[in-house]
Amino acid sequence: MILPGSTVQVADPKSIYNGYRGFVQRISGSNAAVLFEGGNWDKLVTISLKTLTEVAV
């Protein structure tokens, strides 16, 4: 079950974020706000829950 604070990976071949791992910040309906961090940048993106898979840390 994906909850805020979960580490997730994007599994959508159509998305430019496919394969990226991030942290769920909040969930609203069928979407999640996922925070991606990459060295000197941070990006908060809204992604559908059906395209996210939970990752064991």
C-alpha positions in Angstrom: 0.0 0.0 0.0 1.4 3.4 -1.0 1.1 6.0 1.7 2.8 9.4 2.3 6.4 8.8 3.1 6.7 5.7 0.9 9.5 5.3 -1.6 8.1 4.6 -5.0 9.3 4.0 -8.6 7.6 5.2 -11.7 6.6 2.3 -14.0 5.1 4.1 -17.0 7.0 3.7 -20.3 5.2 6.9 -21.6 6.5 9.1 -18.8 9.8 10.9 -18.8 10.1 9.9 -15.2 9.9 6.2 -16.0 12.4 4.4 -13.6 12.8 7.4 -11.3 12.5 6.8 -7.6 11.0 9.4 -5.3 9.1 9.9 -2.0 5.3 10.3 -1.8 4.5 13.6 -0.2 0.7 13.5 -0.3 -2.1 11.6 -1.9 -5.3 13.1 -3.4 -7.8 10.9 -5.0 -6.0 8.6 -7.5 -2.9 10.8 -7.7 0.2 11.2 -5.6 2.6 14.1 -5.3 6.0 12.5 -5.6 9.3 14.3 -4.7 12.2 13.5 -6.9 15.7 14.6 -5.7 18.7 14.5 -8.0 21.9 16.1 -6.7 21.3 19.8 -7.1 17.7 19.7 -8.1 14.3 18.8 -6.5 11.1 18.3 -8.4 7.6 17.7 -7.0 5.4 16.0 -9.7 1.8 14.7 -9.6 1.6 11.1 -10.8 -1.2 8.6 -11.0 -1.1 6.0 -8.3 -1.6 3.2 -10.9 1.8 4.0 -12.5 3.7 3.8 -9.2 5.2 0.8 -7.5 6.4 0.7 -3.9 10.1 0.1 -3.4 11.7 -1.6 -0.4 14.4 0.6 1.0 
